[in-house]
Amino acid sequence: MYKRIRDLREDNDLTQKALASMLSCSQQVYSNYELGQRDIPTDILIKLALFYDVSTDYILGLCDDPKKNY
């Protein structure tokens, strides 16, 4: 899951700081999400899925198709 959110961010040419701002959290908190040092809260998971237009199942690693649910 953590690699997926990093890959999605990098594929969209975004910095951690820009994404953290969109999510209303600090860059350090977002960095901790990507490093797996902090669990991603459900509301942040939903915001990421909506922002990237992918399913939460894809972010969670339950499926490999970004548009499909498990």
MORA-V62085 format. One record per backbone hydrogen bond with DSSP energy under -1.0 kcal/mol. NH is the residue of the N-H (numbers start at 0). CO is the residue of the C=O. E is the energy in kcal/mol with one decimal. If there is no record, write none. Layout:
BEGIN
nh=NH co=CO e=E
nh=NH co=CO e=E
END
This chain:
BEGIN
nh=4 co=0 e=-1.8
nh=5 co=1 e=-1.6
nh=6 co=2 e=-2.9
nh=7 co=3 e=-2.7
nh=8 co=4 e=-1.9
nh=9 co=5 e=-2.8
nh=10 co=6 e=-2.8
nh=11 co=7 e=-1.1
nh=12 co=9 e=-1.7
nh=13 co=8 e=-2.1
nh=18 co=14 e=-2.2
nh=19 co=15 e=-2.9
nh=20 co=16 e=-2.1
nh=21 co=17 e=-1.9
nh=22 co=18 e=-2.0
nh=24 co=19 e=-2.6
nh=29 co=25 e=-2.2
nh=30 co=26 e=-2.7
nh=31 co=27 e=-2.1
nh=32 co=28 e=-1.5
nh=33 co=29 e=-2.1
nh=34 co=30 e=-2.1
nh=36 co=31 e=-2.0
nh=37 co=31 e=-1.2
nh=44 co=40 e=-2.5
nh=45 co=41 e=-2.4
nh=46 co=42 e=-2.0
nh=47 co=43 e=-2.6
nh=48 co=44 e=-2.3
nh=49 co=45 e=-2.5
nh=50 co=46 e=-2.7
nh=51 co=47 e=-2.6
nh=53 co=48 e=-2.1
nh=54 co=65 e=-3.0
nh=58 co=54 e=-1.7
nh=59 co=55 e=-2.5
nh=60 co=57 e=-1.0
nh=61 co=56 e=-2.7
nh=67 co=64 e=-1.4
END
